[in-house]
Amino acid sequence: MAETFQFDIAIVGGGLAGSLAALALRDKGFSCAVIDAQDPAVMQKAIFDGRTTAISYASARVFKRLGLWDRIAPEAEAIRDILVTDGRAKSRFDDGAVSTFALHFDSRELDEETPLGWIVENLLLRETLFDAMDKTDGITAFAPAKRAQTIYDAARATIALEDGREISAPLVVAADGRFSALRSEANIKVNQWRYKQTGIVATVAHERPHEGVAQEFFLPSGPFAILPMTENRSSLVWTERADAADAYLALDDANFTQEIQNRFGDYLGAVSLVGPRWSYPLAFHLSQSFIAPRLALIGDAARAIHPIAGQGYNLGVKDIAALVDVLAEGRDVGLDIGHLSVLQNYQRWRRFDSVSLALGTDVLNRLFSNDIAPLRLARDIGMSAVGKIAPLRQFFMRQAGADLGALPSLMAREN
Ligand SMILES: Cc1cc2nc3c(=O)[nH]c(=O)nc-3n(C[C@H](O)[C@H](O)[C@H](O)COP(=O)(O)OP(=O)(O)OC[C@H]3O[C@@H](n4cnc5c(N)ncnc54)[C@H](O)[C@@H]3O)c2cc1C
């Protein structure tokens, strides 16, 4: 006889979205199972994920309210300014063809104290989330554990694991990433395409301080982002044509560093590579529905977008905060939290926001990842308009801070 464990919510996927969801839902009193196919010890090794995440100031409020920010803050670097340049920074490698169109977003224009966001290493996010889950009664991790099948009936969903255990709950949360198997089993269609671009990720140390400035150079092959980290380091997300990326990744350290330096220019002095390089094939995935009976999609399972604006995880954080409000409200008036009548409130809250931001980042990437003269002219006119019109600049900063629209209670502004 299979052993069956009962929970309020079963979360499939214990990545950055699934683990934060467990903590946020538990905070509202829901007991949670978190099932992940991978071993948490492996997921906390430095080699597992070399990325950093730009945590918006609205997402940071969620971490603060769940008591997670104190551990993150000492190693998070504040983003005070964002400098966007159509072309690369001027440097000794320039041949005079570099665009001078630049856009400056200054956090002080919105608020003297609050930065536009923080750059946090994914490793630290995972350590913080996993530690907190371990210490929280009412959250049970099943990992590594493979899901064999999920059966939905009138009152509950039952997840059978390959090791014979069963998990039963009125609601399953799919946090199983961009290729979500739960989503396809529920027959939810996805709009998806590949970008023919690869995100090359590495950390560099540099001679001069970055002073909290995040730089994004729009190069013909894609955006090249230099994100400020602690200790005179920066994380770079170098979007490159997929066919060229493999050749760059195969370079030895000296030549790879030289390629980086060519793109950085001189403004941070000499740069040196810290640790290995990673690469991520870039693609767009947008689920046509975020819900099905007894199923809610969050994080990359709901939509995975181009990293051009550093918003993918921030959208997932907002999914989680909205889902928490919707489910708590449903439960408090005695409703079945897995019923579509409750889940539709989540879908209404999150899908429109996701569609507009996902498509917006897609258009931005297409508009900027080329060297076509009329498009270059159009984007440079757009950039100088935004640069001159303060309310437009402030709108973009609020968008980057994920601080627009109806905010769930975990994200709401302090009064
Ligand atoms: C280069 C790059 C830079 C980025 N930078 C930023 C940034 O600055 N800011 C930002 O907000 N976002 C950024 N993002 C996006 C962000 O990284 C993702 O949105 C986020 O990591 C998604 O987390 P997730 O938990 O939804 O999915 P995933 O990280 O994909 O996690 C899914 C989990 O589900 C598990 N799983 C899958 N299938 C099963 C199964 N059948 N059974 C059990 N478990 C399963 C997996 O093991 C995994 O642990 C970036 C992305 C890239 C590629």
The ligand as an SDF file (V2000), in Angstrom:
LIG
                    3D

 53 58  0  0  0  0  0  0  0  0999 V2000
   20.9200   34.5480  -18.4620 C   0  0  0  0  0  0  0  0  0  0  0  0
   19.7100   34.8140  -17.6180 C   0  0  0  0  0  0  0  0  0  0  0  0
   19.6930   35.9080  -16.7530 C   0  0  0  0  0  0  0  0  0  0  0  0
   18.5530   36.1820  -15.9860 C   0  0  0  0  0  0  0  0  0  0  0  0
   18.5520   37.2990  -15.1830 N   0  0  0  0  0  0  0  0  0  0  0  0
   17.4200   37.6170  -14.5060 C   0  0  0  0  0  0  0  0  0  0  0  0
   17.3570   38.8040  -13.6960 C   0  0  0  0  0  0  0  0  0  0  0  0
   18.3180   39.5610  -13.5920 O   0  0  0  0  0  0  0  0  0  0  0  0
   16.2080   39.0990  -13.0470 N   0  0  0  0  0  0  0  0  0  0  0  0
   15.1120   38.2880  -13.1320 C   0  0  0  0  0  0  0  0  0  0  0  0
   14.0770   38.6080  -12.5310 O   0  0  0  0  0  0  0  0  0  0  0  0
   15.1480   37.1320  -13.8530 N   0  0  0  0  0  0  0  0  0  0  0  0
   16.2720   36.7880  -14.5430 C   0  0  0  0  0  0  0  0  0  0  0  0
   16.3070   35.6210  -15.2770 N   0  0  0  0  0  0  0  0  0  0  0  0
   15.1380   34.7060  -15.2470 C   0  0  0  0  0  0  0  0  0  0  0  0
   15.1710   33.7730  -14.0350 C   0  0  0  0  0  0  0  0  0  0  0  0
   16.4170   33.1560  -13.9190 O   0  0  0  0  0  0  0  0  0  0  0  0
   14.0700   32.7310  -14.1390 C   0  0  0  0  0  0  0  0  0  0  0  0
   12.8460   33.3920  -14.3740 O   0  0  0  0  0  0  0  0  0  0  0  0
   13.9470   31.9020  -12.8460 C   0  0  0  0  0  0  0  0  0  0  0  0
   15.1470   31.2890  -12.5270 O   0  0  0  0  0  0  0  0  0  0  0  0
   12.8600   30.8440  -13.0080 C   0  0  0  0  0  0  0  0  0  0  0  0
   12.7380   30.0990  -11.8290 O   0  0  0  0  0  0  0  0  0  0  0  0
   11.6900   28.8970  -11.7450 P   0  0  0  0  0  0  0  0  0  0  0  0
   11.8140   28.3670  -10.3630 O   0  0  0  0  0  0  0  0  0  0  0  0
   10.3630   29.3280  -12.2430 O   0  0  0  0  0  0  0  0  0  0  0  0
   12.1900   27.8270  -12.8310 O   0  0  0  0  0  0  0  0  0  0  0  0
   13.4720   26.8790  -12.8230 P   0  0  0  0  0  0  0  0  0  0  0  0
   14.6500   27.5730  -12.2900 O   0  0  0  0  0  0  0  0  0  0  0  0
   13.5410   26.3170  -14.2010 O   0  0  0  0  0  0  0  0  0  0  0  0
   13.1050   25.7240  -11.7850 O   0  0  0  0  0  0  0  0  0  0  0  0
   12.2600   24.6690  -12.1020 C   0  0  0  0  0  0  0  0  0  0  0  0
   12.4960   23.5460  -11.1020 C   0  0  0  0  0  0  0  0  0  0  0  0
   11.5510   22.4990  -11.3660 O   0  0  0  0  0  0  0  0  0  0  0  0
   12.2140   21.2650  -11.2790 C   0  0  0  0  0  0  0  0  0  0  0  0
   11.4640   20.3120  -12.1130 N   0  0  0  0  0  0  0  0  0  0  0  0
   11.2780   20.3550  -13.4460 C   0  0  0  0  0  0  0  0  0  0  0  0
   10.5290   19.3040  -13.8420 N   0  0  0  0  0  0  0  0  0  0  0  0
   10.2440   18.5780  -12.7290 C   0  0  0  0  0  0  0  0  0  0  0  0
    9.5110   17.3890  -12.4860 C   0  0  0  0  0  0  0  0  0  0  0  0
    8.9030   16.7060  -13.4660 N   0  0  0  0  0  0  0  0  0  0  0  0
    9.4300   16.9150  -11.2140 N   0  0  0  0  0  0  0  0  0  0  0  0
   10.0280   17.5840  -10.1970 C   0  0  0  0  0  0  0  0  0  0  0  0
   10.7380   18.7330  -10.3770 N   0  0  0  0  0  0  0  0  0  0  0  0
   10.8370   19.2160  -11.6170 C   0  0  0  0  0  0  0  0  0  0  0  0
   13.6270   21.5330  -11.7560 C   0  0  0  0  0  0  0  0  0  0  0  0
   14.5170   20.5580  -11.2270 O   0  0  0  0  0  0  0  0  0  0  0  0
   13.8870   22.9290  -11.2180 C   0  0  0  0  0  0  0  0  0  0  0  0
   14.4840   22.9000   -9.9430 O   0  0  0  0  0  0  0  0  0  0  0  0
   17.4200   35.3230  -16.0560 C   0  0  0  0  0  0  0  0  0  0  0  0
   17.4430   34.2070  -16.9110 C   0  0  0  0  0  0  0  0  0  0  0  0
   18.5810   33.9530  -17.6960 C   0  0  0  0  0  0  0  0  0  0  0  0
   18.5620   32.7450  -18.6060 C   0  0  0  0  0  0  0  0  0  0  0  0
  1  2  1  0
  2  3  1  0
  2 52  2  0
  3  4  2  0
  4  5  1  0
  4 50  1  0
  5  6  2  0
  6  7  1  0
  6 13  1  0
  7  8  2  0
  7  9  1  0
  9 10  1  0
 10 11  2  0
 10 12  1  0
 12 13  2  0
 13 14  1  0
 14 15  1  0
 14 50  1  0
 15 16  1  0
 16 17  1  0
 16 18  1  0
 18 19  1  0
 18 20  1  0
 20 21  1  0
 20 22  1  0
 22 23  1  0
 23 24  1  0
 24 25  2  0
 24 26  1  0
 24 27  1  0
 27 28  1  0
 28 29  2  0
 28 30  1  0
 28 31  1  0
 31 32  1  0
 32 33  1  0
 33 34  1  0
 33 48  1  0
 34 35  1  0
 35 36  1  0
 35 46  1  0
 36 37  1  0
 36 45  1  0
 37 38  2  0
 38 39  1  0
 39 40  1  0
 39 45  2  0
 40 41  1  0
 40 42  2  0
 42 43  1  0
 43 44  2  0
 44 45  1  0
 46 47  1  0
 46 48  1  0
 48 49  1  0
 50 51  2  0
 51 52  1  0
 52 53  1  0
M  END
$$$$
